[in-house]
Amino acid sequence: MDHESSDDEIPVLVKPEEKVNLTVASQDPALEVASLNEDDEIPNLVKGLDDTPTSKVPITIVTGYLGAGKTTLLNYILTQQHGKKIAVILNEFGDTIDIEKQLTVSDMNSTEAKPIPFVPLANGCICCSVKDVGVAAIENLMEQRGKFDYILLETTGLADPGNIAPMFWLDDGLGSTIFLDGIVTLVDAKNVIKSLDEGFGDERKDVGDHDRDEHGPLLTTAHLQISHADVILVNKADLVSKKELDRVSARIKSINALAKIEITTRSQVPKLDGFLLDIHAYDEVKDADLKFASKGHSHLDRTISTHTLSFQALSQEQVSSLDVFLRTMLWEDELPGNIAFQRFEIHRLKGRVPTTDGKVLLIQGVRNIYDINEGKPSQSEKPGGVSKIVLIGRGVVQSAFLESLLWLLHST
Ligand SMILES: Nc1nc2c(ncn2[C@@H]2O[C@H](COP(=O)(O)OP(=O)(O)OP(=O)(O)O)[C@@H](O)[C@H]2O)c(=O)[nH]1
């Protein structure tokens, strides 16, 4: 059965209610976040509705291929009227002399060791910048807290934005002062399809055998930047035809149906607030976004695609089983139950799961980190309605994932 559409029949699963176990965790030591073994007691990290990170500074990560228009976007944002005092972090690897940025704010020579210059801009915004990312640079910047209320991080040369998101998820790390608001990816409308099709080439020199094996086409940097994005700007629209723009948009949606897509020229986004800045992509899971993602977009890309698992509202006891499913899938790269599956990897995950006692749980995941919080039911959501988990990844066979999840929920 094809579960692509949100109109699919939903299996009925009603079980007795019990306590909810919620986790934020990773098993990848490289991510330097708390790691839990199955035997460990799982901390209850349920956040209440009022526990929003209001005192934390939002950070938006701007990724994109060389020349896609990242600096043009930063310049554009810095000159708009948004009332924000923005600090810019430029992540420049290698020989920075060759790639010196020409931001609107010209004094860009600070390093993490020196005091950070703050430059007032005409629109009331104050800009400062640090070069090089890394925890130390951000911590250093945070010592100047109060002078800015928003951070933009341009990730020049950073191949994989999935590695950076976990830095902001735990309260004892950077997450106590900053929260990740969203990842914005710029793609060059003229070249992005070529970049995605380089899957059989050797575009990413840093990939190991893992990335070239039975998964099929190679995971390119363009795939990684698109699959992790919350907002995608298809930039340089002036250089291609309308037909080509449609082709690019369809290909991008087939990879990441959760992201909002905007076609731009010179990175000029019509609306910044709520579309590109202050989007809370890691603490909100909007019903409408999941509905859009589950619409059944064509699977035009053979490397990464978006899939939706739809199922019935869960009892509290079944919520614990869902937690087991997520842990097994994200930490062990396996599916619970005796179910045949091919090797897979999950880049991004979002879900809304209503419970039979009238709550709604919001699930967020990046790679093997995930987080479940209690949210507010939306006006259109009926109590005990349909649960949806949207997965963006490679090697995901939707029917196998759903079968595994339903097996676990039925055996609860
Ligand atoms: N024709 C056209 N040129 C653009 C557009 N957006 C940016 N550019 C130009 O493209 C070039 C690269 O833009 P940048 O903003 O520097 O791109 P970037 O992503 O920061 O580049 P790197 O830092 O090298 O990765 C510049 O010459 C821009 O003026 C656009 O929409 N159309």
PDBQT file of the ligand as one rigid body, heavy atoms in Angstrom, charges set to zero:
ROOT
HETATM    1  N1  LIG A 501      22.932  37.244 -12.036  1.00  0.00    +0.000 N 
HETATM    2  C1  LIG A 501      22.881  37.125 -10.702  1.00  0.00    +0.000 A 
HETATM    3  N2  LIG A 501      24.012  37.248  -9.975  1.00  0.00    +0.000 NA
HETATM    4  C2  LIG A 501      23.923  37.118  -8.646  1.00  0.00    +0.000 A 
HETATM    5  C3  LIG A 501      22.697  36.869  -7.993  1.00  0.00    +0.000 A 
HETATM    6  N3  LIG A 501      22.920  36.774  -6.663  1.00  0.00    +0.000 NA
HETATM    7  C4  LIG A 501      24.235  36.971  -6.482  1.00  0.00    +0.000 A 
HETATM    8  N4  LIG A 501      24.842  37.177  -7.678  1.00  0.00    +0.000 N 
HETATM    9  C5  LIG A 501      26.267  37.397  -7.947  1.00  0.00    +0.000 C 
HETATM   10  O1  LIG A 501      26.918  36.137  -7.811  1.00  0.00    +0.000 OA
HETATM   11  C6  LIG A 501      28.222  36.305  -7.271  1.00  0.00    +0.000 C 
HETATM   12  C7  LIG A 501      28.385  35.435  -6.019  1.00  0.00    +0.000 C 
HETATM   13  O2  LIG A 501      27.498  35.938  -5.020  1.00  0.00    +0.000 OA
HETATM   14  P1  LIG A 501      27.867  35.819  -3.473  1.00  0.00    +0.000 P 
HETATM   15  O3  LIG A 501      26.773  36.439  -2.721  1.00  0.00    +0.000 OA
HETATM   16  O4  LIG A 501      29.255  36.313  -3.230  1.00  0.00    +0.000 OA
HETATM   17  O5  LIG A 501      27.835  34.254  -3.315  1.00  0.00    +0.000 OA
HETATM   18  P2  LIG A 501      28.371  33.397  -2.076  1.00  0.00    +0.000 P 
HETATM   19  O6  LIG A 501      27.454  32.237  -1.967  1.00  0.00    +0.000 OA
HETATM   20  O7  LIG A 501      28.526  34.236  -0.877  1.00  0.00    +0.000 OA
HETATM   21  O8  LIG A 501      29.756  32.977  -2.650  1.00  0.00    +0.000 OA
HETATM   22  P3  LIG A 501      30.960  32.237  -1.861  1.00  0.00    +0.000 P 
HETATM   23  O9  LIG A 501      31.205  33.004  -0.614  1.00  0.00    +0.000 OA
HETATM   24  O10 LIG A 501      32.081  32.311  -2.843  1.00  0.00    +0.000 OA
HETATM   25  O11 LIG A 501      30.513  30.852  -1.632  1.00  0.00    +0.000 OA
HETATM   26  C8  LIG A 501      28.370  37.788  -6.987  1.00  0.00    +0.000 C 
HETATM   27  O12 LIG A 501      29.033  38.353  -8.078  1.00  0.00    +0.000 OA
HETATM   28  C9  LIG A 501      26.942  38.289  -6.929  1.00  0.00    +0.000 C 
HETATM   29  O13 LIG A 501      26.815  39.634  -7.288  1.00  0.00    +0.000 OA
HETATM   30  C10 LIG A 501      21.505  36.750  -8.801  1.00  0.00    +0.000 A 
HETATM   31  O14 LIG A 501      20.400  36.502  -8.326  1.00  0.00    +0.000 OA
HETATM   32  N5  LIG A 501      21.674  36.878 -10.135  1.00  0.00    +0.000 N 
ENDROOT
TORSDOF 0
